[in-house]
Amino acid sequence: MSYADSLVFKPARYGSMSVRNRIAMAPMTRRKCGEDGVVTEQSVEYYRRRAAGEVGLIISEGVPVDSLHAADGPTVPHMETAGQIAAWKRVVDAVHEEGGAIAPQLWHTGPKAMDPIGPSSSAAPPRKDGQARPDVRAMEDADFEQVIEAFVSAARISREIGCNAIELHGAHGYLLDAFLCPGTNQRTDEYGGPIENRLRFPLEVVKAVRGAVGADYPILYRISQWKSEDEDKIKFRGPDDLEPVVVALREAGVDILHVSTERALDPAFPDVSDRTLAGWVKELSDLPTVAVGSVSLALMCNDSYGGEMARVADPGPEIELIEEGEADLLAVGRALISNPDWVQIVRDGDWRDLKPFAMSDLDTLA
């Protein structure tokens, strides 16, 4: 079946940003820089290939907003020094040369950083390599000011080098999300307690960034709802919990909400309806949403390398989310690592020709 006539492959416009289709490349941390934080030429070509494959909007891997507390490892790309900025400019130019749009994901890992800070002091979660981190330090007045300035600086730089939009990472337990989550925010001041207080700092960041980039420059904001977390860490138990958050983000200046889920098709609140989280966010916020999560991937199984792989699946059900108005853009992650030409293959109805994603694909920037 050809999907060539599907709405997902038609152009769209969001503020000052035009995209040739509604397929986005999901942000995926690759950790392929040197410890100088400079994007390599391999990364430039990695993004170029996805743009040449006709992805509409590339959302980059996470870009730490400062070199103090934002990064969770030494080999993630920064955008602060002249060399780092010049390298990102090469990525932006490469994407534009191939007809794509690009939004860097501005990232502060907070409690998960190498030198962690967060809303409250606590033991830090271990690093992915199993090594221990220092304990999380509770943010003080100077930290709030510093972090806001770092987000603003990164946003300004992004616009100056020609990025079409920016995404603020407010999901997955990183700094902005840690303020929202009752399990990680134990503050008793104006930044803790009821939801309006827990929202205060993320909204201060959004408002400051909006003031820096201007009214028409698109700001995406990534949110998440991980059902596998402990119950006291779940932010949205139902639509009533979700609504004040997404409405406040809209009023603060967010243009598009990027709704991160494990599987894009899963119901957000099964006891209420079959509607996805992207669908609920769209209805409650009245903003465009990005749906993401295992697009064109089936269940994981063992591959020939002894690692995991994901079998190919028909992306038709996820494409229907766009057709039915439950989301506005569809973000593809792991499948785009294995298939830079995913857009062309799926649009032409040849999704069975997609290569399965294997964990070994993460070893290189192919």
N, C-alpha and C positions, 0 to 999 in steps of 0.2 A: 504493500500500500504506500503510495506517495503522500507525503505530507506537505507538498509544495504550496498548496493553497491554504494551509493553516495560518491562522492569525499570528502564530508564534514566529513565522518567517516573514512577516510584514514589518516595515519600518515604523518607528515611533519616535516621539519627542518628549523629553522631560526637562522643562526649563530651557536652559541654553544648550542642552545635550540632545543631539540626534543620534539614533542607533538604527542600523540597517535591518535589524531583526530583534526579537525579544529573547534571544538566547544570550545568557551571560556565562562567562567563565567564573566558577566559584573561587573564592580566595583559598589558596592551599599553601601552607608553609613548606618551603622546600629546603631551607638551610644549606644553600649552595654558595654562599659568599665566603670570602676570606674573613679573618677577624677584624679587618679594617671596615667592614660593613658596606663595601662597594659592590654593587651589582656587576656581575661578570658579563663578558660578551656571550657566554653560553646562555645566560638568562635573557639577554636581549633577543637572541634568536629563538629561545623557547617561547617567549611571548609573541614574537613575530609570526611563528608558525601557526599559533592559534588564531591570530588576526587574519593571516592568509587563508586559513580554513573557514573564514567568514563568521567567526563569533561576533555578535553585535557589540557586547560590552565586556571587556576584560576587567574583572576586579582582581587586583594584584594580591600576591601573598602579603601577610601582615608586615607593615613597616613601622617599627618602634618609633614613637614620637620623640624620644630623647635617649641619650646614652647614660643616663643616671640610673633609672629604675624601670624603664619600659620594656626592655628585652628579656626574653627567657633563655637566651643562649647566645653564644659568641658569633655565630655564622648566619645571622639573619640580616637582611639588608636595611640600612639606615638612609635617611634623607636629611642630613644636617650639614656636613662639610661640603666644600666646593666639589671635591672629587665624587662624593656620594650623589650629590645633586646632578652633576654632569652625567653620571652613569644612568640615573633614572631618566634623564632627558633623552638618552639614546633609546631607552625602552619605549618612551612615549612616542618618539618620532617613528620608530619601527612599526608600532601599532597603527599609527595614523597613515603611514605609507601604504599599509595593506587595507585601509578602509575601515578600521575598527575604532572604537572609543575605549577609553581606559579610565578607571578610577582606582587609585591606590587605597588600600585598606589601612587606615591609621590606627595604630595598635598600642595599647599599654597593657602589659600582662599583669601588672599589679601584684597580687598574692602569689602568682606563679613565676615571677621574675627571678633573675639571678640574685638581685638585691631587692627582696620583695617589700612592697608597701601595700597597704590596703585600708579599708575603713576601720578595721579593728586589729589589734595584735592577736596573733595565733601562731600555732605551729604551721610551717609552710608545707604544702603537699610535696612529695618527692618529685624530682625531675624524671622525665621519661626514661633516662638512662639509669634510673635507680639511685642516683646520688642525692644526698640530702641538700636542702637549701637552708639558708639562715631563717630564723623565725620572721614572720611578717611583722613589720613595724606599723603601728597605727599612724595614719597621716595627721600632721599638725597643720596649722594655718599656712605656714610657708610652703608646705607640700601642695596644698590645694592651688595656690597661686602658681607655683612652678608647673604643675601638670597642665593647667589651663593654658598657660603661655606656650607650653610645648605643643599641644594640639593646635593652637592658633598658628604657630610658626610652621608646622608641618602642612597645615591646610593652605596657608599663603604660598609656600614653596610649590605645592602641588599645582595650584592655579597658575603660578608664574611659569612653570615649565610646560604648560599646555595640557595638563590632565583635564578630561572632560567633566569630571565629577570627583567626589571623594566619598569614602565610606568610613564611618566611625564604628569601631568594633565594640559593641556593647553586649556581647554574648559570652557564653562558655566559661563563666567564672573569672574572666579577666577584670581589670580594674573597675570599669563602669558597671559591669554586671555585678561585681561583688558588693557594690553599694545597694543594688536593688534586692539582693538575696537576703532574706532574714537570717539564714544560717551563717552568713559571713559578715553581716553588718550588725554589730552589737553596740553601736554608738548610742550615747544617751543625750547627745547635743542635737543641734538642728539638722544634722545629716543622718540621724538614726531614728528608729521607732516606727511611726506610721508611714504609709507608702509615700505621702507627700514629702516627708523628710528624706526617705531613702532615694527618692527621685531627684532631690535637689542638686546634687553634684553632677550627675549625668546631664541634667538640663542646663546647668551653668556652662558645661563644656559645649553643648550644642549651640547655645545662644552666643557664646564668645566666638565660636567658629563661624556661625552665620554672619555676625557682624564683620568678620574679617574677610569673607569671600564675596559678600554682596548678596542681593536678594534673588538673583536669577540663577545662581550657580548651584547645581544639584548636590544635595547632601543625602547620602544613603546612611542608614543606621541599622546595624545587625543586632537582632535579638534572638534569644533561644529559649526553649523549654525542654529540658532534658528529663524525661520521665524516669530514667535509671538512677537519678540522684536520690539521696535521702529525702524523706518527705519534707523535713523542715527547710530544705534547700530549694524546693519547687516554688517558683515565683507565681505561677498562674494556675490556680486550681480550677478555675472556671472563667467564663467571659467577664464576670464582674471584677475579677482580679486583673484581667488583661486590659480592660477598657481604659482605666485612668492612666495607665502607663503609655499606651499608644496615642491617646488623645493629647497628653502632655508633650510627648515627643513631637507631634505634629505642630502644636501651638508654639513650641520652642524654635521651630525652623526646619525640621526634617522633611524631606520631599518624598523619599521612598524608604519603605521598611523591608529589610532583607531578613526573612523569617527562616532561621536555621533549624532544621529538624533532621532526625536520622533518616526518615523516609518521607518524602514530600506528600505522599498520599494518605498518611496515617491521620485518623481523626484526632483533633486536638483534645476534645472533651467527649469521649465516647458515650458518657452517660447523658449527654445533652443532644448530640447530633453526630452525623458523619462528616461534618465540615472540617477541613484541614485547618491547621494553625494559620497558614497564609490567608485562607478565606476569612477566618474570624478577624484577623488583624486588619484586613482590607475593609471589612464591613464596619468595624468599630472605630477605625481611625479615619476612614474616607481618604486614604492615601493609596497610591500604587504599591504593590507588594512584589517581592521576589520570592518564589518558591524554590526550595532546594532540598536535596536529600535522596541519594541513591538513584538518581535519574538514569534510566536504561541499564541499571545493575540489578541482578537477581541475588540470591543468597550467596554468601561467601563459602568457599570450599578450599581444599588443599590444592596447590598447584605443583608442578613438577620440580620446583625449587625447594619444596618442603615448607613454603609459606602459604599465604592465603591468596585467593583470587576470587573475582566476582564474575559469574556468568552473565552473558549479555541478555538483556530483556527488552521487550518492545517499549519504547518511550511514549507510545500513544496515550496511555492513561494520564501521564504527567502533562502531555501536550493539551489534553482535554481541560486541564485546570485553567489554561489560558483561554481556550475557546469558550469555556463556560463562565468566564469572568471571576474565577476564584483567586486568580493571581494575574499579574501583568507581565512579569518576566520569569523565565525558567533558567535557573543556574545549574550548570553541569560541572561536576568536579572530577572525580577519579576517572570517569569515562573519557574526559578530555585529555588526561595525561596519556592514556593509551591510544587515543584517537584524535590527533590535532585537527583532522578533517571531519569531526563528528557532525557538524552542521550539514555539510554537503552530503554525507552518507545518509543521514536520517531524512533530510529533506527529499532526497531522491527515492526514498522508500526501501533502502537497502540496509536497514538496521541490523539484519542478521550477519552482515559483513563486518560489523564492528569487532574489534579485538577485545577479548576479555581483559579487564583490569587485573593485574597481578601486583603483589606487594613489591616484587623485584623491579617493577617499572619506576619505583621511587628512587632507585639507585642513581639514575642519571637524569639530565634535563634534555630528554629527547624531543 
